[in-house]
Every structure is written in structure tokens, then in C-alpha cells.
Amino acid sequence: MNNRADGMNRTSSTSRFVALITGVFLLLNVSSFQIRTALAAGAVEMQVERIITTAIDEYNGAMAAGDPSGWLKYFTDGVHRQGPQSTQDGKQAFSEYYQGEFKRFQARWATKKIIVSGRSAAVVFEWDAVHKPSSTPVKVDMVAIFEMASSGKFESVSFFFDTARLEKYFAPGGAETE
């Protein structure tokens, strides 16, 4: 009888051991899936941050050169831009807006913080500019919210800031003045 009891104990011990190993294996697989998912999401966010950083560097370089094309290439054809003074829809209106900005201002973005979540990002920055026609320096703290399309280009950008410092450079309705 002892042999039979021993056999049952071994079988029971073996079954528990197999169940334990199976459980650990399943736990490791689930954990590695979650880690891979987190790493994949992190990879997207790292790419978005890198593209934003590069685009802002391009804005600064394009502004110094007086040619917005280096900045414009980061946006889709259907881009939507929104700010306190005006809104632009489509690449043509977006391009015209920045041609006007580059004509009237010599500016530089000084990034303070970038916060990324998925394909969306908030950039806190200081817009340090000189109004060319009047040679007036202007500094404005701003936040820009970027939304990236699956193409890797930005489909929208919204700007938030106190308009008081820029008020005299814009006519009623948001059109820029000379």
C-alpha cells in the first residue's frame, strides 16, 4: 500500500510541479506581451518627440533663412492650424499664414517642455521674436498641441497664448497688419 501511496504522492507532486511551471510560463508570456506593448507605445512617443524636436529646429533654421518651406514639410496637405487670432485649413492657407509670419517677424522657438502621449504632443515654449517693420522685440509664452497623422506628418497644430503682447500686430478678425 505504501508503494501505491508513494506513486500517488509522486503523481500529485509532479502534477503540481507541471501546473506551477505552466503558470510561471503563462505569467512570463503575459508579462512579456505587456512589456512589448509598452515598449511599442514608448517607441511611437519617442518618434513623435524626435520629429517635433526636429521640426522646431527646422522652424528656427527656416526663420533665420526667411523661407518657411523647411517648417512646412512637416505637415500634411490637409493640415489644420488654430490660434487665438486665426485658423487655417489646408496646406495652401497654412503656407500663406507662415509666409506672412516669416515676412513680418524674425522669431525663434525656445522649447521649455515637451509632453507626448501616443501621437499627440504638447510643447511649452517661448516665442522670442522681433517685429521686422517696427524693430520691436516680442516675447510670448505659448503652448502648441500637435497631432500626428499615421503618415508621420502633423495633421493639426493648435496654439494657445495670451494675445495681449501680439494684439497690435493683428487687425480685428486676426489678419496680420504690416
Short mmCIF file of the C-alpha atoms (twelve columns), coordinates in Angstrom:
data_MODEL
# 
_entry.id   MODEL 
# 
loop_
_atom_site.group_PDB 
_atom_site.id 
_atom_site.type_symbol 
_atom_site.label_atom_id 
_atom_site.label_alt_id 
_atom_site.label_comp_id 
_atom_site.label_asym_id 
_atom_site.label_seq_id 
_atom_site.Cartn_x 
_atom_site.Cartn_y 
_atom_site.Cartn_z 
_atom_site.pdbx_PDB_model_num 
ATOM 1   C CA . MET A 1   0.000   0.000  0.000   1 
ATOM 2   C CA . ASN A 2   2.899   2.271  0.677   1 
ATOM 3   C CA . ASN A 3   4.082   1.868  -2.905  1 
ATOM 4   C CA . ARG A 4   0.703   2.899  -4.162  1 
ATOM 5   C CA . ALA A 5   0.561   5.919  -1.803  1 
ATOM 6   C CA . ASP A 6   4.095   6.839  -2.848  1 
ATOM 7   C CA . GLY A 7   3.091   6.672  -6.505  1 
ATOM 8   C CA . MET A 8   0.063   8.867  -5.891  1 
ATOM 9   C CA . ASN A 9   2.168   11.397 -3.979  1 
ATOM 10  C CA . ARG A 10  4.712   11.485 -6.804  1 
ATOM 11  C CA . THR A 11  1.931   11.904 -9.366  1 
ATOM 12  C CA . SER A 12  0.368   14.626 -7.258  1 
ATOM 13  C CA . SER A 13  3.758   16.324 -6.785  1 
ATOM 14  C CA . THR A 14  4.502   16.003 -10.489 1 
ATOM 15  C CA . SER A 15  1.103   17.466 -11.397 1 
ATOM 16  C CA . ARG A 16  1.639   20.391 -9.053  1 
ATOM 17  C CA . PHE A 17  5.121   20.929 -10.459 1 
ATOM 18  C CA . VAL A 18  3.791   20.883 -14.050 1 
ATOM 19  C CA . ALA A 19  0.964   23.263 -13.060 1 
ATOM 20  C CA . LEU A 20  3.460   25.579 -11.377 1 
ATOM 21  C CA . ILE A 21  5.781   25.600 -14.404 1 
ATOM 22  C CA . THR A 22  2.803   26.153 -16.738 1 
ATOM 23  C CA . GLY A 23  1.596   29.037 -14.563 1 
ATOM 24  C CA . VAL A 24  5.046   30.636 -14.484 1 
ATOM 25  C CA . PHE A 25  5.367   30.202 -18.245 1 
ATOM 26  C CA . LEU A 26  1.967   31.811 -18.840 1 
ATOM 27  C CA . LEU A 27  2.810   34.654 -16.462 1 
ATOM 28  C CA . LEU A 28  6.098   35.299 -18.250 1 
ATOM 29  C CA . ASN A 29  4.374   35.283 -21.645 1 
ATOM 30  C CA . VAL A 30  1.674   37.714 -20.499 1 
ATOM 31  C CA . SER A 31  4.302   39.932 -18.855 1 
ATOM 32  C CA . SER A 32  6.482   39.962 -21.957 1 
ATOM 33  C CA . PHE A 33  3.436   40.830 -24.089 1 
ATOM 34  C CA . GLN A 34  2.670   43.767 -21.793 1 
ATOM 35  C CA . ILE A 35  6.317   44.878 -21.874 1 
ATOM 36  C CA . ARG A 36  6.393   44.641 -25.688 1 
ATOM 37  C CA . THR A 37  3.153   46.644 -25.874 1 
ATOM 38  C CA . ALA A 38  4.551   49.274 -23.502 1 
ATOM 39  C CA . LEU A 39  7.816   49.411 -25.434 1 
ATOM 40  C CA . ALA A 40  5.933   49.760 -28.722 1 
ATOM 41  C CA . ALA A 41  3.848   52.632 -27.329 1 
ATOM 42  C CA . GLY A 42  7.018   54.192 -25.922 1 
ATOM 43  C CA . ALA A 43  8.699   53.827 -29.304 1 
ATOM 44  C CA . VAL A 44  5.863   55.766 -31.002 1 
ATOM 45  C CA . GLU A 45  6.116   58.501 -28.393 1 
ATOM 46  C CA . MET A 46  9.888   58.689 -28.790 1 
ATOM 47  C CA . GLN A 47  9.455   59.057 -32.565 1 
ATOM 48  C CA . VAL A 48  6.845   61.798 -32.123 1 
ATOM 49  C CA . GLU A 49  9.132   63.671 -29.727 1 
ATOM 50  C CA . ARG A 50  12.076  63.321 -32.115 1 
ATOM 51  C CA . ILE A 51  10.032  64.601 -35.071 1 
ATOM 52  C CA . ILE A 52  8.710   67.547 -33.050 1 
ATOM 53  C CA . THR A 53  12.207  68.454 -31.882 1 
ATOM 54  C CA . THR A 54  13.479  68.242 -35.459 1 
ATOM 55  C CA . ALA A 55  10.534  70.279 -36.800 1 
ATOM 56  C CA . ILE A 56  11.124  73.030 -34.221 1 
ATOM 57  C CA . ASP A 57  14.808  73.117 -35.158 1 
ATOM 58  C CA . GLU A 58  13.678  73.416 -38.793 1 
ATOM 59  C CA . TYR A 59  11.314  76.278 -37.856 1 
ATOM 60  C CA . ASN A 60  14.221  78.132 -36.249 1 
ATOM 61  C CA . GLY A 61  16.522  77.472 -39.233 1 
ATOM 62  C CA . ALA A 62  13.826  78.321 -41.769 1 
ATOM 63  C CA . MET A 63  13.008  81.530 -39.903 1 
ATOM 64  C CA . ALA A 64  16.682  82.530 -39.900 1 
ATOM 65  C CA . ALA A 65  16.772  81.883 -43.666 1 
ATOM 66  C CA . GLY A 66  13.436  83.658 -44.227 1 
ATOM 67  C CA . ASP A 67  11.980  80.637 -46.049 1 
ATOM 68  C CA . PRO A 68  9.175   78.652 -44.329 1 
ATOM 69  C CA . SER A 69  9.487   75.586 -46.607 1 
ATOM 70  C CA . GLY A 70  11.726  73.762 -44.099 1 
ATOM 71  C CA . TRP A 71  8.967   74.075 -41.491 1 
ATOM 72  C CA . LEU A 72  6.045   73.396 -43.830 1 
ATOM 73  C CA . LYS A 73  7.334   69.979 -44.917 1 
ATOM 74  C CA . TYR A 74  6.364   68.511 -41.525 1 
ATOM 75  C CA . PHE A 75  2.628   68.986 -42.134 1 
ATOM 76  C CA . THR A 76  0.035   67.073 -44.168 1 
ATOM 77  C CA . ASP A 77  -1.802  68.574 -47.156 1 
ATOM 78  C CA . GLY A 78  -4.980  68.741 -45.063 1 
ATOM 79  C CA . VAL A 79  -3.310  70.406 -42.077 1 
ATOM 80  C CA . HIS A 80  -5.457  72.392 -39.642 1 
ATOM 81  C CA . ARG A 81  -3.822  75.270 -37.728 1 
ATOM 82  C CA . GLN A 82  -5.648  77.062 -34.961 1 
ATOM 83  C CA . GLY A 83  -4.555  80.039 -32.899 1 
ATOM 84  C CA . PRO A 84  -6.259  82.788 -30.906 1 
ATOM 85  C CA . GLN A 85  -6.225  85.207 -33.866 1 
ATOM 86  C CA . SER A 86  -6.907  82.922 -36.816 1 
ATOM 87  C CA . THR A 87  -7.499  79.438 -38.188 1 
ATOM 88  C CA . GLN A 88  -6.138  77.892 -41.375 1 
ATOM 89  C CA . ASP A 89  -7.311  74.742 -43.123 1 
ATOM 90  C CA . GLY A 90  -5.262  73.039 -45.824 1 
ATOM 91  C CA . LYS A 91  -1.647  73.355 -46.864 1 
ATOM 92  C CA . GLN A 92  -2.218  76.443 -49.047 1 
ATOM 93  C CA . ALA A 93  -3.753  78.542 -46.230 1 
ATOM 94  C CA . PHE A 94  -1.198  77.134 -43.775 1 
ATOM 95  C CA . SER A 95  1.644   78.090 -46.125 1 
ATOM 96  C CA . GLU A 96  0.257   81.598 -46.667 1 
ATOM 97  C CA . TYR A 97  -0.007  82.129 -42.929 1 
ATOM 98  C CA . TYR A 98  3.645   81.187 -42.367 1 
ATOM 99  C CA . GLN A 99  4.854   83.197 -45.350 1 
ATOM 100 C CA . GLY A 100 3.264   86.217 -43.645 1 
ATOM 101 C CA . GLU A 101 4.737   85.336 -40.263 1 
ATOM 102 C CA . PHE A 102 8.211   84.871 -41.731 1 
ATOM 103 C CA . LYS A 103 7.879   88.184 -43.617 1 
ATOM 104 C CA . ARG A 104 6.824   90.187 -40.549 1 
ATOM 105 C CA . PHE A 105 8.840   88.552 -37.771 1 
ATOM 106 C CA . GLN A 106 12.303  87.233 -37.060 1 
ATOM 107 C CA . ALA A 107 11.494  84.617 -34.437 1 
ATOM 108 C CA . ARG A 108 12.868  81.658 -32.554 1 
ATOM 109 C CA . TRP A 109 11.166  78.911 -30.540 1 
ATOM 110 C CA . ALA A 110 12.851  78.216 -27.196 1 
ATOM 111 C CA . THR A 111 11.369  74.910 -26.056 1 
ATOM 112 C CA . LYS A 112 10.809  74.548 -22.330 1 
ATOM 113 C CA . LYS A 113 8.972   71.224 -22.199 1 
ATOM 114 C CA . ILE A 114 7.546   68.534 -24.472 1 
ATOM 115 C CA . ILE A 115 4.852   66.159 -23.244 1 
ATOM 116 C CA . VAL A 116 3.926   63.270 -25.548 1 
ATOM 117 C CA . SER A 117 1.004   60.865 -25.337 1 
ATOM 118 C CA . GLY A 118 0.645   58.490 -28.270 1 
ATOM 119 C CA . ARG A 119 0.717   60.595 -31.436 1 
ATOM 120 C CA . SER A 120 -0.252  63.804 -29.625 1 
ATOM 121 C CA . ALA A 121 2.170   66.232 -28.034 1 
ATOM 122 C CA . ALA A 122 2.134   69.486 -26.124 1 
ATOM 123 C CA . VAL A 123 5.102   71.819 -26.484 1 
ATOM 124 C CA . VAL A 124 5.594   74.596 -23.952 1 
ATOM 125 C CA . PHE A 125 7.852   77.249 -25.426 1 
ATOM 126 C CA . GLU A 126 8.802   80.893 -25.563 1 
ATOM 127 C CA . TRP A 127 8.367   82.591 -28.918 1 
ATOM 128 C CA . ASP A 128 11.154  85.164 -28.973 1 
ATOM 129 C CA . ALA A 129 10.670  87.489 -31.936 1 
ATOM 130 C CA . VAL A 130 11.338  90.874 -33.439 1 
ATOM 131 C CA . HIS A 131 8.594   92.551 -35.458 1 
ATOM 132 C CA . LYS A 132 10.595  93.483 -38.561 1 
ATOM 133 C CA . PRO A 133 8.667   96.595 -39.707 1 
ATOM 134 C CA . SER A 134 8.877   98.257 -36.283 1 
ATOM 135 C CA . SER A 135 12.022  96.539 -34.908 1 
ATOM 136 C CA . THR A 136 10.009  95.830 -31.749 1 
ATOM 137 C CA . PRO A 137 11.088  92.802 -29.682 1 
ATOM 138 C CA . VAL A 138 8.273   90.483 -28.600 1 
ATOM 139 C CA . LYS A 139 8.410   87.514 -26.216 1 
ATOM 140 C CA . VAL A 140 5.354   85.352 -25.711 1 
ATOM 141 C CA . ASP A 141 4.977   82.159 -23.678 1 
ATOM 142 C CA . MET A 142 2.989   79.671 -25.745 1 
ATOM 143 C CA . VAL A 143 1.742   76.097 -25.829 1 
ATOM 144 C CA . ALA A 144 1.379   74.205 -29.102 1 
ATOM 145 C CA . ILE A 145 -0.609  70.972 -29.338 1 
ATOM 146 C CA . PHE A 146 0.491   68.769 -32.246 1 
ATOM 147 C CA . GLU A 147 -1.477  65.819 -33.637 1 
ATOM 148 C CA . MET A 148 0.467   63.439 -35.862 1 
ATOM 149 C CA . ALA A 149 -1.143  61.533 -38.720 1 
ATOM 150 C CA . SER A 150 -0.182  57.915 -39.434 1 
ATOM 151 C CA . SER A 151 1.939   59.299 -42.300 1 
ATOM 152 C CA . GLY A 152 4.444   60.713 -39.799 1 
ATOM 153 C CA . LYS A 153 3.468   64.309 -40.600 1 
ATOM 154 C CA . PHE A 154 1.421   66.612 -38.426 1 
ATOM 155 C CA . GLU A 155 -2.251  66.936 -39.325 1 
ATOM 156 C CA . SER A 156 -3.007  69.693 -36.864 1 
ATOM 157 C CA . VAL A 157 -1.378  72.198 -34.579 1 
ATOM 158 C CA . SER A 158 -3.168  74.453 -32.117 1 
ATOM 159 C CA . PHE A 159 -1.524  77.386 -30.376 1 
ATOM 160 C CA . PHE A 160 -2.531  78.823 -27.006 1 
ATOM 161 C CA . PHE A 161 -1.186  82.093 -25.612 1 
ATOM 162 C CA . ASP A 162 -2.141  85.469 -24.211 1 
ATOM 163 C CA . THR A 163 -2.785  87.642 -27.251 1 
ATOM 164 C CA . ALA A 164 -2.129  90.948 -25.452 1 
ATOM 165 C CA . ARG A 165 1.549   91.085 -26.488 1 
ATOM 166 C CA . LEU A 166 0.706   90.452 -30.147 1 
ATOM 167 C CA . GLU A 167 -2.543  92.407 -30.306 1 
ATOM 168 C CA . LYS A 168 -1.071  95.465 -32.045 1 
ATOM 169 C CA . TYR A 169 0.319   93.280 -34.856 1 
ATOM 170 C CA . PHE A 170 -3.102  91.910 -35.791 1 
ATOM 171 C CA . ALA A 171 -6.174  93.641 -37.194 1 
ATOM 172 C CA . PRO A 172 -9.642  92.756 -35.900 1 
ATOM 173 C CA . GLY A 173 -10.541 89.277 -37.113 1 
ATOM 174 C CA . GLY A 174 -6.961  88.021 -36.869 1 
ATOM 175 C CA . ALA A 175 -5.416  89.321 -40.086 1 
ATOM 176 C CA . GLU A 176 -1.813  90.390 -39.628 1 
ATOM 177 C CA . THR A 177 -1.020  94.062 -40.080 1 
ATOM 178 C CA . GLU A 178 2.128   95.385 -41.710 1 
# 
